[in-house]
Amino acid sequence: MGWTVPALAALLAACGGGAPGDGDTARLEAWFHAGRQAERRVMRQQVARFNAAHRGQIRIDLTLIPEGSYNAQVQAAALAGELPDLLELDGPYLYRYVWQGRLRPLEPFLPDGLVADLLPSIRAQGRYRGHLYSVGVFDSGLALYARRSRLEAVGVRIPRHPEGAWSWRELDRVLRLLARRDPDGAVLDLHLDYRGEWFPYAFGPVLWSAGAGFLERPGYGRAAGTLDGPRAVFAMRRIQRWLERGYVDPNLDDAAFPAGRVALSWGGHWSYPRYREAVGDDLAVLPLPDFGEGSRTAQGSWAWALTRRCREPQAAARFLRFLLRPPEVLRMARANGAVPGTLPALRRSELYGPGGPLRLLAEQLRGGRAVPRPKTPAYPVVSTVFRDAFADIRHGVDAARALHHAAREIDADIRANEGYRFAEGGASGAE
Amino acid sequence: MPWPGSWKRALDREAVAGWLLAAPAVALLLAFVAAPFALALGLSVTDLRLGSPLPVHWAGLAQYAAILDDPGFRRALLNNAVFAAVVVPAQTLLALALALLLDRPLRGMAVLRTLFFLPVVFPMALVAVVWTLLYAPGPDGPVNAALASLTLGAWTPVDFLHDPDWALPALMVLSVWQGVGFQMVILLAALQGVPAHLHEAARLDGAGPVRRFLHVTLPQLRNPLIFVALVTTILAFRLFDQVQIMTRGGPLDATTTVMYEAVTAVFERQQVARGAAMTVVFFAVVLAITVLQRRLVRERREIE
């Protein structure tokens, strides 16, 4: 992703706020991640339309921040006490901001009906310690993309619903059969070319499906016994075995699936448009495999939160209500390809609605198959430690040792932060 | 004492001038070395975490106890020690060998010297990226392929940077390669400073090349060699760039270092106090090594 374009856009957006307003206009600063071009364009149009409709009452000043270092920049701004009124946050990073006492609960400002219309997964992500702190306009999901013809050629069944997902044993067999017919034997793409958050996002579902996870639930206070427990080790060993047997394409060019090198691709909803274009009707969308306790998928995406610095929460909430209207939700979801975040919008979505090619992803999010990443202020550390552990497992380090090491690192961080307890008094999210 | 008054005044004036002349350097040293270190010392006895809503407490020596109890940090100390124990002698000897080879009046020697010095000029980030490619796993990785052809195919390919047993040695090789040119240049300069008449006299006395090296060249190189070893030791303890870019301290802490642990603690985990304690320990270790080396050197000087 280019640095200069979003930076320039941020600069322009920051400079554009010079319109003369009278004293009654509530001016609100909003920070948005500089995603794809289409996403940025829709966001700017939405802000422009909202401002035009509320001239003299509310004015939103939009600032775009580059995605790659978004969290670091916002954390730096938070330390300097320079947060905006409205802030977009990437899913599981929310809880750290709540712990730091930077955010305001949203319930007093949003009608109950609107909250009830949100996807259950978005509510689950935004709800923390009894309050709703963030609302997303869209959500994300994972699927196992497949070339239908290749699966038919080896005569395996093609699951259509999460209930019918392949067990890991079945997937083992599918991989073996596919590899026999494949010139290089690599038939699965795990998007090993991605960086960063992909690994906890994409392989958390493996842990959950095996009955394990990153941290002990419900308190999320400890990794030992969960992240390095026998179920987690078992699940990660299955993945390691696929790697050892050469079933996994390293996918250095990010084209393993569209170029036809592999028959299966472990990917996010964002891969669909490209895959669809390359593969056409041969593309099948399957649930992720079942490692014992049923298929699981990831969830969570960018969501809006209200900071404590905001002096006009009612005005800010009006902007959020505007963004959550079905036509606006659909505009944004079309621009970035994500799952529309409210049920009315979802019903009208061509991709995710009833009969849509990606309805499986919506079904997973609505049907409790999606698990939020650990809802704890420790998440940034959990994420980086798990990435390193996954890299070690990928390169042949014994999964039990790698996970044990990771659990120890995470627990040391939790201990050093006094269990991420909330400070007494009103400043934290416990109010 | 012919002119006591003016003598005293002159001394005063000289002292004032001396202080004035030293002031810029002293101010900078205070601002950029002494003050940050004092700050680190101060922070290391608290439990300061950046961005934490919890109040900061006096922690006494708890941070020191915690890091010395942390297997990751202990491994980092061990890795630094192993790295220094291997790299310092290897790099110094190699630098000496190269300097001896290149200390000949041949045509094109300047070009050769430049070539050997070149890696020093490269930024470590660039070297690390290139060597990551060289260390590529599988039989197609350049280093693996070279080793296979050298051993006539007996070599089984290794994933150097991801194998807990190979990662640190791999970093050592690349660090020696990158750093040796610097030491070579210093030793080369020293070699050219060895008076020719000493060699001539030795030759007249019937000393062969080996004895001339042992009894003329080496004693003359003693001080430069000590300097080179000291600098290499300190650089070895500062090992960070290669680790950050190539292995991120992994696999399983096999390549973590004190610097890497400190930087991770502060910039990834926001544990400022913990990072400060690590840098204080780091300072103590480097100081101890420096003092030890200087003392050894001084003793020998007295014997001579």
HADDOCK unambig.tbl for C-alpha pairs under 7 A between the chains (distance, minus, plus):
assign (segid A and resid 79 and name CA) (segid B and resid 51 and name CA) 6.26 0.50 0.50
assign (segid A and resid 100 and name CA) (segid B and resid 51 and name CA) 6.78 0.50 0.50
assign (segid A and resid 100 and name CA) (segid B and resid 52 and name CA) 6.10 0.50 0.50
assign (segid A and resid 100 and name CA) (segid B and resid 53 and name CA) 5.05 0.50 0.50
assign (segid A and resid 381 and name CA) (segid B and resid 269 and name CA) 6.70 0.50 0.50
assign (segid A and resid 392 and name CA) (segid B and resid 162 and name CA) 6.87 0.50 0.50
assign (segid A and resid 392 and name CA) (segid B and resid 251 and name CA) 5.68 0.50 0.50
assign (segid A and resid 395 and name CA) (segid B and resid 162 and name CA) 5.90 0.50 0.50
assign (segid A and resid 402 and name CA) (segid B and resid 252 and name CA) 6.65 0.50 0.50
assign (segid A and resid 405 and name CA) (segid B and resid 252 and name CA) 6.94 0.50 0.50
assign (segid A and resid 423 and name CA) (segid B and resid 53 and name CA) 6.35 0.50 0.50
assign (segid A and resid 423 and name CA) (segid B and resid 54 and name CA) 5.49 0.50 0.50
